[in-house]
Amino acid sequence: MSTSENIFSFITSGLCGLAVFMFLAWLLSLKLKDASIVDRFWGLNFILLALIYFFQTKEIYWRHLIILLLLFLWGARLSLHIHWRNHGHPEDYRYQAMRKNRGTSFWWYSLFSVFFLQGVLAFLIASPILLIFAGEKAPISFFDFVGIIFWGIGFYFEVMGDRQLKKFKADPKNKGKILDQGLWALTRHPNYFGDALIWWALFLLALPVKNGWMSVLGPIIMSFFLRYVSGVALLEKSLSKNKPGYNEYVRNTPAFAPRFGPVCKYFCNMLAKKT
């Protein structure tokens, strides 16, 4: 089988797997009357793709196993976090507005505009994963070390950002206040920044593979959506209106990528406290 035929086979199986997975998730949303459950399946999409690609690979080597492990840790953690965060809450307001606008046609409209759309986005974002599993074996390189370090930093920002926010919201004394401590003093959205950094890390791990540079589309799409579409931009529309003092927080804190100096100081202080 030629390289192009091999990649086409991976693409076909990946898209088919995601289509079936998202169709089943859509059926569940109809039963629950809650389209926002699609967010709980977001991280699982990438685990599914990695497994599909993994079992198609003829020769398994260390890079495949590392990618599988990193995606499982990230995807499972994210899906569980969203599940517990949304458990017991009504359908997200974004989907409620969409349901109201579409009326009786929302049930089938949501299949394409919500579930299949997320499946397609997941497939495009996961382009580094596709090229790693479908490509030929590549030797270890400098990019692998940097990629793993970036992944660790991104995972820390995402996990700790979520934990700090959960702890802050759990305290009744903080109602109406702004979280501007910890990682939230470095960036207004440490969890989104960490998510984007994880995908740039996976791109670095794909670079040693033949034509791996072509997978840059994945982290670009993820970063764009997190910063300008479904992440920072969407959330801050409501925060700037409902949170007193939020505009001052905006002036003093980067929206997405933190500044290098404060990040170094943060981790140095953290290490100093442990020693």
Steps between C-alpha positions, in 0.01 A plus 500: 500500500638843401535786747207691345280189513602443861409855604170480310415182689573670832293806402203288394499287815547805722212692346271196504583429863429858603175507301367191678617629840341841451179344366467292817572808713228686306248224570582532870449876481152446356413269786632746761379808308843652559726576201774634730603143584706527181761687705547194721595295195757750370807348664378147428498575126878520503543183703277321250702632206828399662370148562370467143836611361691289751330175400556577132873552546706207374815583694456643849789692657564728796354820348164326446485387863594845632232668289240246610588559866502880474166509314337263746614709799387825341174380340372291792580774752328766292184297437470402866557861608225630270267219606530575871489875441175478301338211689160599635495828305258586217604517136769760430357841406666492156310188401181627663518809276564281197208274595271803535605647164460174306175395663368156406782442250771515765498124562643420156682832453709430810633178345683696230563841660605370841602135504635433151663845497691420819602168349644671192683757713645223717622319189673813364652595835634146538707526181828453696360171628408387150848566359675338796307174472475490121861608440821305500710440810707807588806520730490691828580868460527833680136571412387197700661627820362852453158360411478291817609800713240721331234234552582482870478878539174513304347217703602674822341829392179326396461275804612751764306781334181293526576400860571855611179623340294219657643573844438873456136450399437256784566773758182711554719795602624528140155551346517792258878523534771444238756224523832676448730274701716200409506422130211744453741783583713397200222465243125557507447150362776261612291193418446610139866595462605161635265324258652684203855433620425128518417495129809698407695239699341217301592686181864507616483123557374463142777711346764222484256288296506540122277796398425556868516878449171475307319424827544863611138546394391317818646732766414806291131404490496414871674825600273709276179350641616525860613860462246651261192275468381257768743583779633838612290726275168328580556482876624856542191649337300411811780548753567860402131581554432302817826521695581833669868583458549253216608773258788588732595132515501501119736798490750337737491135389562342156195335347669182383877450487669612825816708507824305535635691801199453732478131403864442600443686827187295572675165458811618688282602796316170482825303512634718782195420715555126455868511601 
